[in-house]
C-alpha cells in the first residue's frame, strides 16, 4: 500500500516538473485614473499635454487635469500550475 502512494506522489511530482508552469498566468486589465495639479509662479503659464492622442493645451496655471488609462496586470496562478501538473501525472 505504501509503494502505491509513493508511486502516485512520484508521478505527481514528475507531472509538476514536466507539465510546465511557465505559461499559466491570469491577465486582467485594470482601469486607473490620475489627477495632476499644475501651478506656477507667477500664475497664468500655459500648460500643454502630450499623450498618445497628440498634444493639446490643458489650460493656464493653476489648473488640474484628469486622465484615465488602462494597465495590464499579469499574475502567476499557482493553483493552475499545480492542477496542470497533477493532470499530466494522471494522463501518464
PyMOL commands that place a pseudoatom at each C-alpha (Angstrom):
pseudoatom trace, name=CA, resn=UNK, resi=1, chain=A, elem=C, hetatm=0, pos=[0.000, 0.000, 0.000]
pseudoatom trace, name=CA, resn=UNK, resi=2, chain=A, elem=C, hetatm=0, pos=[2.858, 2.386, 0.792]
pseudoatom trace, name=CA, resn=UNK, resi=3, chain=A, elem=C, hetatm=0, pos=[4.533, 1.760, -2.563]
pseudoatom trace, name=CA, resn=UNK, resi=4, chain=A, elem=C, hetatm=0, pos=[1.297, 2.710, -4.351]
pseudoatom trace, name=CA, resn=UNK, resi=5, chain=A, elem=C, hetatm=0, pos=[1.156, 6.058, -2.556]
pseudoatom trace, name=CA, resn=UNK, resi=6, chain=A, elem=C, hetatm=0, pos=[4.832, 6.622, -3.238]
pseudoatom trace, name=CA, resn=UNK, resi=7, chain=A, elem=C, hetatm=0, pos=[4.303, 5.940, -6.935]
pseudoatom trace, name=CA, resn=UNK, resi=8, chain=A, elem=C, hetatm=0, pos=[1.439, 8.446, -7.119]
pseudoatom trace, name=CA, resn=UNK, resi=9, chain=A, elem=C, hetatm=0, pos=[3.492, 11.002, -5.220]
pseudoatom trace, name=CA, resn=UNK, resi=10, chain=A, elem=C, hetatm=0, pos=[6.395, 10.443, -7.594]
pseudoatom trace, name=CA, resn=UNK, resi=11, chain=A, elem=C, hetatm=0, pos=[4.148, 10.716, -10.664]
pseudoatom trace, name=CA, resn=UNK, resi=12, chain=A, elem=C, hetatm=0, pos=[2.534, 13.862, -9.292]
pseudoatom trace, name=CA, resn=UNK, resi=13, chain=A, elem=C, hetatm=0, pos=[5.923, 15.462, -8.652]
pseudoatom trace, name=CA, resn=UNK, resi=14, chain=A, elem=C, hetatm=0, pos=[7.136, 14.382, -12.072]
pseudoatom trace, name=CA, resn=UNK, resi=15, chain=A, elem=C, hetatm=0, pos=[3.996, 15.877, -13.620]
pseudoatom trace, name=CA, resn=UNK, resi=16, chain=A, elem=C, hetatm=0, pos=[4.676, 19.202, -11.909]
pseudoatom trace, name=CA, resn=UNK, resi=17, chain=A, elem=C, hetatm=0, pos=[8.177, 19.287, -13.309]
pseudoatom trace, name=CA, resn=UNK, resi=18, chain=A, elem=C, hetatm=0, pos=[7.351, 18.050, -16.804]
pseudoatom trace, name=CA, resn=UNK, resi=19, chain=A, elem=C, hetatm=0, pos=[3.908, 19.653, -17.026]
pseudoatom trace, name=CA, resn=UNK, resi=20, chain=A, elem=C, hetatm=0, pos=[5.406, 23.104, -17.301]
pseudoatom trace, name=CA, resn=UNK, resi=21, chain=A, elem=C, hetatm=0, pos=[4.062, 26.060, -15.377]
pseudoatom trace, name=CA, resn=UNK, resi=22, chain=A, elem=C, hetatm=0, pos=[5.654, 28.862, -17.373]
pseudoatom trace, name=CA, resn=UNK, resi=23, chain=A, elem=C, hetatm=0, pos=[2.552, 29.926, -19.273]
pseudoatom trace, name=CA, resn=UNK, resi=24, chain=A, elem=C, hetatm=0, pos=[-0.060, 29.731, -16.542]
pseudoatom trace, name=CA, resn=UNK, resi=25, chain=A, elem=C, hetatm=0, pos=[-0.828, 33.353, -15.819]
pseudoatom trace, name=CA, resn=UNK, resi=26, chain=A, elem=C, hetatm=0, pos=[-4.017, 35.276, -15.203]
pseudoatom trace, name=CA, resn=UNK, resi=27, chain=A, elem=C, hetatm=0, pos=[-4.170, 38.526, -17.133]
pseudoatom trace, name=CA, resn=UNK, resi=28, chain=A, elem=C, hetatm=0, pos=[-6.526, 41.320, -16.254]
pseudoatom trace, name=CA, resn=UNK, resi=29, chain=A, elem=C, hetatm=0, pos=[-6.897, 44.867, -17.461]
pseudoatom trace, name=CA, resn=UNK, resi=30, chain=A, elem=C, hetatm=0, pos=[-7.159, 47.375, -14.634]
pseudoatom trace, name=CA, resn=UNK, resi=31, chain=A, elem=C, hetatm=0, pos=[-8.617, 50.819, -15.310]
pseudoatom trace, name=CA, resn=UNK, resi=32, chain=A, elem=C, hetatm=0, pos=[-6.842, 53.574, -13.422]
pseudoatom trace, name=CA, resn=UNK, resi=33, chain=A, elem=C, hetatm=0, pos=[-7.045, 57.348, -13.247]
pseudoatom trace, name=CA, resn=UNK, resi=34, chain=A, elem=C, hetatm=0, pos=[-4.750, 60.167, -12.243]
pseudoatom trace, name=CA, resn=UNK, resi=35, chain=A, elem=C, hetatm=0, pos=[-5.311, 63.830, -11.465]
pseudoatom trace, name=CA, resn=UNK, resi=36, chain=A, elem=C, hetatm=0, pos=[-2.344, 66.188, -11.770]
pseudoatom trace, name=CA, resn=UNK, resi=37, chain=A, elem=C, hetatm=0, pos=[-2.294, 69.646, -10.212]
pseudoatom trace, name=CA, resn=UNK, resi=38, chain=A, elem=C, hetatm=0, pos=[-0.119, 72.195, -12.039]
pseudoatom trace, name=CA, resn=UNK, resi=39, chain=A, elem=C, hetatm=0, pos=[0.884, 75.540, -10.521]
pseudoatom trace, name=CA, resn=UNK, resi=40, chain=A, elem=C, hetatm=0, pos=[3.409, 78.213, -11.431]
pseudoatom trace, name=CA, resn=UNK, resi=41, chain=A, elem=C, hetatm=0, pos=[4.794, 81.423, -10.058]
pseudoatom trace, name=CA, resn=UNK, resi=42, chain=A, elem=C, hetatm=0, pos=[3.518, 83.792, -11.390]
pseudoatom trace, name=CA, resn=UNK, resi=43, chain=A, elem=C, hetatm=0, pos=[0.164, 82.203, -12.259]
pseudoatom trace, name=CA, resn=UNK, resi=44, chain=A, elem=C, hetatm=0, pos=[-1.046, 82.181, -15.844]
pseudoatom trace, name=CA, resn=UNK, resi=45, chain=A, elem=C, hetatm=0, pos=[1.522, 79.917, -17.529]
pseudoatom trace, name=CA, resn=UNK, resi=46, chain=A, elem=C, hetatm=0, pos=[0.137, 77.888, -20.430]
pseudoatom trace, name=CA, resn=UNK, resi=47, chain=A, elem=C, hetatm=0, pos=[0.106, 74.141, -19.740]
pseudoatom trace, name=CA, resn=UNK, resi=48, chain=A, elem=C, hetatm=0, pos=[0.321, 71.760, -22.690]
pseudoatom trace, name=CA, resn=UNK, resi=49, chain=A, elem=C, hetatm=0, pos=[-0.067, 67.986, -22.538]
pseudoatom trace, name=CA, resn=UNK, resi=50, chain=A, elem=C, hetatm=0, pos=[1.452, 65.411, -24.870]
pseudoatom trace, name=CA, resn=UNK, resi=51, chain=A, elem=C, hetatm=0, pos=[-0.048, 61.902, -24.796]
pseudoatom trace, name=CA, resn=UNK, resi=52, chain=A, elem=C, hetatm=0, pos=[-0.870, 59.047, -27.184]
pseudoatom trace, name=CA, resn=UNK, resi=53, chain=A, elem=C, hetatm=0, pos=[-3.521, 61.215, -28.841]
pseudoatom trace, name=CA, resn=UNK, resi=54, chain=A, elem=C, hetatm=0, pos=[-1.081, 64.031, -29.622]
pseudoatom trace, name=CA, resn=UNK, resi=55, chain=A, elem=C, hetatm=0, pos=[-0.586, 67.346, -27.886]
pseudoatom trace, name=CA, resn=UNK, resi=56, chain=A, elem=C, hetatm=0, pos=[-3.015, 69.937, -26.667]
pseudoatom trace, name=CA, resn=UNK, resi=57, chain=A, elem=C, hetatm=0, pos=[-3.459, 72.874, -24.319]
pseudoatom trace, name=CA, resn=UNK, resi=58, chain=A, elem=C, hetatm=0, pos=[-4.654, 71.804, -20.856]
pseudoatom trace, name=CA, resn=UNK, resi=59, chain=A, elem=C, hetatm=0, pos=[-5.195, 75.372, -19.661]
pseudoatom trace, name=CA, resn=UNK, resi=60, chain=A, elem=C, hetatm=0, pos=[-3.414, 78.061, -17.677]
pseudoatom trace, name=CA, resn=UNK, resi=61, chain=A, elem=C, hetatm=0, pos=[-1.991, 77.665, -14.195]
pseudoatom trace, name=CA, resn=UNK, resi=62, chain=A, elem=C, hetatm=0, pos=[-3.255, 76.971, -11.681]
pseudoatom trace, name=CA, resn=UNK, resi=63, chain=A, elem=C, hetatm=0, pos=[-5.037, 74.016, -13.291]
pseudoatom trace, name=CA, resn=UNK, resi=64, chain=A, elem=C, hetatm=0, pos=[-5.660, 70.323, -12.845]
pseudoatom trace, name=CA, resn=UNK, resi=65, chain=A, elem=C, hetatm=0, pos=[-6.250, 67.714, -15.475]
pseudoatom trace, name=CA, resn=UNK, resi=66, chain=A, elem=C, hetatm=0, pos=[-7.566, 64.223, -15.145]
pseudoatom trace, name=CA, resn=UNK, resi=67, chain=A, elem=C, hetatm=0, pos=[-6.509, 61.230, -17.253]
pseudoatom trace, name=CA, resn=UNK, resi=68, chain=A, elem=C, hetatm=0, pos=[-7.779, 57.663, -17.352]
pseudoatom trace, name=CA, resn=UNK, resi=69, chain=A, elem=C, hetatm=0, pos=[-5.638, 54.792, -18.579]
pseudoatom trace, name=CA, resn=UNK, resi=70, chain=A, elem=C, hetatm=0, pos=[-5.588, 51.001, -18.529]
pseudoatom trace, name=CA, resn=UNK, resi=71, chain=A, elem=C, hetatm=0, pos=[-2.854, 48.724, -17.248]
pseudoatom trace, name=CA, resn=UNK, resi=72, chain=A, elem=C, hetatm=0, pos=[-2.312, 45.021, -17.967]
pseudoatom trace, name=CA, resn=UNK, resi=73, chain=A, elem=C, hetatm=0, pos=[-1.771, 43.095, -14.726]
pseudoatom trace, name=CA, resn=UNK, resi=74, chain=A, elem=C, hetatm=0, pos=[-0.303, 39.588, -15.074]
pseudoatom trace, name=CA, resn=UNK, resi=75, chain=A, elem=C, hetatm=0, pos=[-0.411, 37.272, -12.060]
pseudoatom trace, name=CA, resn=UNK, resi=76, chain=A, elem=C, hetatm=0, pos=[1.137, 33.834, -11.751]
pseudoatom trace, name=CA, resn=UNK, resi=77, chain=A, elem=C, hetatm=0, pos=[-1.544, 31.276, -10.930]
pseudoatom trace, name=CA, resn=UNK, resi=78, chain=A, elem=C, hetatm=0, pos=[-0.032, 28.642, -8.618]
pseudoatom trace, name=CA, resn=UNK, resi=79, chain=A, elem=C, hetatm=0, pos=[-3.270, 26.695, -8.328]
pseudoatom trace, name=CA, resn=UNK, resi=80, chain=A, elem=C, hetatm=0, pos=[-3.486, 26.258, -12.102]
pseudoatom trace, name=CA, resn=UNK, resi=81, chain=A, elem=C, hetatm=0, pos=[0.160, 25.237, -12.174]
pseudoatom trace, name=CA, resn=UNK, resi=82, chain=A, elem=C, hetatm=0, pos=[-0.406, 22.512, -9.586]
pseudoatom trace, name=CA, resn=UNK, resi=83, chain=A, elem=C, hetatm=0, pos=[-3.576, 21.403, -11.356]
pseudoatom trace, name=CA, resn=UNK, resi=84, chain=A, elem=C, hetatm=0, pos=[-1.749, 21.106, -14.683]
pseudoatom trace, name=CA, resn=UNK, resi=85, chain=A, elem=C, hetatm=0, pos=[0.973, 19.052, -13.051]
pseudoatom trace, name=CA, resn=UNK, resi=86, chain=A, elem=C, hetatm=0, pos=[-1.445, 16.613, -11.447]
pseudoatom trace, name=CA, resn=UNK, resi=87, chain=A, elem=C, hetatm=0, pos=[-3.427, 16.371, -14.680]
pseudoatom trace, name=CA, resn=UNK, resi=88, chain=A, elem=C, hetatm=0, pos=[-0.233, 15.493, -16.553]
pseudoatom trace, name=CA, resn=UNK, resi=89, chain=A, elem=C, hetatm=0, pos=[0.585, 12.842, -13.935]
pseudoatom trace, name=CA, resn=UNK, resi=90, chain=A, elem=C, hetatm=0, pos=[-2.885, 11.330, -14.222]
pseudoatom trace, name=CA, resn=UNK, resi=91, chain=A, elem=C, hetatm=0, pos=[-2.518, 11.053, -18.015]
pseudoatom trace, name=CA, resn=UNK, resi=92, chain=A, elem=C, hetatm=0, pos=[0.776, 9.135, -17.683]
for i in range(1, 92): cmd.bond("trace and resi %d" % i, "trace and resi %d" % (i + 1))
show_as sticks, trace
zoom trace
